Amino acid sequence: MHRQESVKGMWPVTLDSLEMEKYKMEILKLCRHNILNLGPLYPPASLSSMPELPFPGEFVQLQYVVTLYDDRNKELVDCRMTPIGNCQFEVNNGQTKDLMYVIEVGVHPPVDLSYLVQTSSVDCAGNVLPSHAGKFTLLLPSDTPGTFHISFKFKSVKKFLINRFDENLIDEINTSVITYYAPKRLSDFIDGHSLPAINLPIPRQSIVGILGTPEGQACLEYFQTLVENGAQHCFKRDQERFLLHESSSDPHINELGSVLYYQMGNLEECKKYGEYVCREACKFSSPNYNFLVGKAKSILSGAYKQQGDFVKAEELLESSTEVCS
């Protein structure tokens, strides 16, 4: 059976996990991240089948949370998915000593899957998944643009002689992913947990108007340097001078002010400046509205997270991704 990918919400869970041949796979969650400089950022070995990666390069990281469901009553199956390496999850730890059920993933054109596929028991946010779900993490080499075809297979494996196996395909989901489009670079495309889709790259919003000119960019880089150095006095002094001599209503400088206060730990001022940026960008119909508000909300999310308001932080982070898309 061949089906295209789909995403479902959280369904009720059926307790009947004995009729494995009648169940189908479902993708519950998915996300896409661009990795420009890869490092060993993976879960402990107890939750992961993937070793630390020893090589550099650019990658598109895809995360798929998969499960089984009963198409007859539209309920998830109360099974147990265990990562066993080799790009596979074992389902119910094997029905008998001679029969097991597995969910596996394959990529074409082939890459070194022993390094580029991870099976784990945590979701995209690092939370432990319920026993009936598991996550595949794929790292697609993206030093150059490319298209990868991904196949998820649910199958039974019967061992009837030593080192001989009889496999039966029960269900299959196929999808394709494009890393990015030339002549742009991977960094020119957005990523995150709230993308409308992950199979196609979505370009970042470009700065337009005076901020898109070399002079405007030089001005922003100067203020960004002050932010990175924590030079609060110089930032405020030169900000006032700049606004006295410029008629532009674009609030990008105030957005940098929000970054400054965030880096200095003044979270209340950071929130005030970030909210001001959002109001001003809307008030003056800034041509850079998506860029400014998306970045401001991302910074606001960090401030609320630092203060322990994780619900508000997650809401702003998702909103920032939607604005930038």
N, C-alpha and C positions, 0 to 999 in steps of 0.2 A: 504494500500500500504506500502510495506516495502522496504527501500533502505538503503544502507550503506552511511556513511558520505562522503562528497566531499567538496572541497574548490574552490570557483570561484573568479575571479577578479571583479572589480567594473564594473557593466553593466549599460547600459542606463536604465532609469526609465520610465515605462509606467504610464500614467495618469489614466488608467482604473482600479479602485479598487472595482468595483461593483460585479464582478463574482467571489466571494471568493471561491466557491466550486471547481473552476477549477485551483486554484493555488497550487504550491508546495513550500516546505521549501528549503532553501539553507543555508549552513554555509559559510559565507564570510571570516572570520578570526578565527584563533584559536592559543592558546599558552599554555604552560605548565610551572609551577613553583613548585619547591620543597620548602616547608616551614618547617623548622626544629624547630622553636619555635614560635608558633602562637601568634599574638597580634592583637589588634583592629585597623586594617589598612584599613577601608572601607569608601566609599564615604558618604556624608551627607544623611540624611534620605530622602531628596527630590529626590535623584537619586537612592535610594537603598531600597530594601524590606528586607534587611538582618540586624538583630541586631548585636551588638558587641558580639564576641564570648568570653565566660567567662572561657573556659577550655583550658589547654595546650595540646601539642601533636604534632606529625609530620603529615603533610598532603601533598598530591599532589593537587595543585590548577590548575584547568583547566578552560580556558575561551573560550567561543564560541560566536561569533557574528552571529546572525541568521537573516534571512529576508524571504520574500516571492518573488517568481518569476513566470512569465508566461512562461510555457514550449513551448507555441506555437510560441512566437516571441523572446524568450530568453531575456526578459527584467525584471528587478525588478519591483515590484508593489509599486506604490505610496500610501502606506497605512500609518497608524499611530499606532505604537506599544507602549503601555503604561504598565510599570511594575505594577502589582496589588497584588504582594505577592503570597503566596501559590505556588511558583515555576512557575509562569505563567506571560505571557504578554497578555493583551487584545488587539485585533486588531480592529482599527477603532472605539474604544470606544463603541462597540456594534452597530449592524445595526438597531435594534429596541429595545423596552423595553423588548421584550420576546425572542430575539435572539442575541447571542454574539458569537464571534470567539476568540479562545485563542490558544496560543502556550505554551506548557508546557514541562517540562523535568522530567524524572523519572530515578531512579538509583536502580539497583539490584546487590548484596544483599542490602536491604533497609538500609539507615542510617537516622538519624534525620534530614530530609530535611528542617525543619523549621529553622535549624541553618546552614546547610551545603550547601544550594543553595541560590545564590543571583541573583536577576534580576535587571539590571541597564541600564541607557541610556548613558554610556560612554564606549569607547573602551579600549583595553588592555593598551594603553598609557595614559589613563585619558582624552582623547579628547571626547567632546560631539558627540554622534552619530546622523546621520540624522534620521528623524522621522520614516522612514520605516525599521529601524534596531534596534535590542536590543541585549544585552549581558547577557548570563548565566554564572555565576561563580560557579564552583563546588569545594568543598573541600572534598577530599576523605581521610578518616583516613588511615595513613600509618605507624603506629607504627610497624606493621608486614606486610610482602608482601601480596598482594591481587590482585584480578581481579574484576573489576566492569563493569557491562553492563549498558549502558546509552541509553535512548530512548527519542527522541524529537517528540512530537505529535502536529499536527495542527488539530483542530477539531471545530465543531460548537456545541453550547450548547443552547438548546431550553427549556425555562421554560414554562411549560404548566399547572402546578398546584403548589400551595404553597409547597416549599421544595421538589418538584419533577422535575427532569431534564431529557431531552432526548439528549444524546450525539451522534454525528456522526463523526467518524474519517475520515479526509480528506487526510492526508498525515502523514508519519512516517519515521524517520531516526534513524537507530540503529548503535551503535558502542561499542567497548569494550576497556578498559584501564587497563594495568598492572602497578601497582605502582612501584615495583622494584623486583629484583631477589635476593633470598637468595643464599649464606651467606653474600652478600654485604649489605651495608647500603644505605638508601635513599640518603645520601650526596655523595655517590660514582657515582651518575648519574647526567648528565647535564640537565639544563632547559633553558628556554628563549623564545624569540619571533620568532626565525628563525630556529626552529628545522624542519628537514625534515618530521617528523610525531610526534604526541603526544600520540599515543595509546600504544607505547612500550617505556620502559626506555632505554636511550642511555648511556653506561658507559663513565665516564670521562677518559681522557688520563692519564696513569700512568707515573711517572718519571722513566727513566731507566738510566743505566750507573752509573757513580760515584755519581750522584746526588740522585740515588735511594738507596744508601748504608746508613747504620746508621751514618757513619762518615759524608757523604755528607749532610744528613738531619740535623745533629747537626750544621754543618757549616751554612747552610741556616737559621736555627732557630736563630743563633747568629746574623747574619746580619739583619734578620727580626726584632729582638728585637731593634737593633740600629735604624732601620727605624721607628718603632713605638714610640721610645723615641725622635725622631728628632735629633739624634746625628750625624749631618752631618760631623763634623771633624773626629770623631772616625770611621765613616763608610768609608770615603775616605782613611784615613790612613791604616786601616786594609784591605781594598780592594786592595790597592797597594801591601801590604805585601803578601797577599794571591796570587795575580797574579804572583808575583816574584818567588814564590815557587811551583806553580802548572802549569802544562803544558796543563791542560784541556782548550779546546777552547769553551766550553759551556758558553753562555753569561748570565746565570741565575743571576749572581751577578750584572751585569749591569741592568737587569730587576728590581732588588731590588732598584737599584739607581733611576730608574724611579719612583718607588713608593715613595721613600724618597723625591724627589723634588716635587712630587704631593702633599704630605702631608704638605710640607713646603710652598706651594703656588707658587713655582717657576715653572710656567707652561711651559715656553719656554725650560728650561733644562729638564723638565719631557718629553716633546715631543721629544727632541733631543735624550735622552737616550732610549725612547721607540722605535723610528725609528731605532736606532743603533742595538737594540736587534733583531729586525726583519731582518735586513740586515745580521748580524753575524750568526744568526740561519740558514739562507738560505745558506750563504757562506760556512759554515763548515758542512753543512748537519747534523745538530744536531739531535740525536735520540729523543730529547725532543722538536722538532720543533713545533708541534701542541700545546703542553702545553705552551711553552714560548711565541710564537707569539700570541696565543689566549689571554693570560693574558696581554701581552704588549699592544695589540690593545684595550683591555677593559680599561686599564689605560689611553691610548691615548684618547679614547672616552670621558672619564671624563674630561680630560684637555681641549679638544675642547669645551665641553659643558660649562665649567666654563668661557671660553672666548666668549661664545655666538654663536659659529658656530655649530648650532644644526644639520644641514644637514650632515656635516662631522662627528659629534659625532654619529649620528644614523647609518651612513655608516660603521664606524669602529666597532660599537657595534654589528651590524649584521654580519660583517666579522669575528669578534672574536668568535661568536657562531658557525659559519660554520667551522672555523678552528678546534675548539675543538670537533666537532662532528665526 
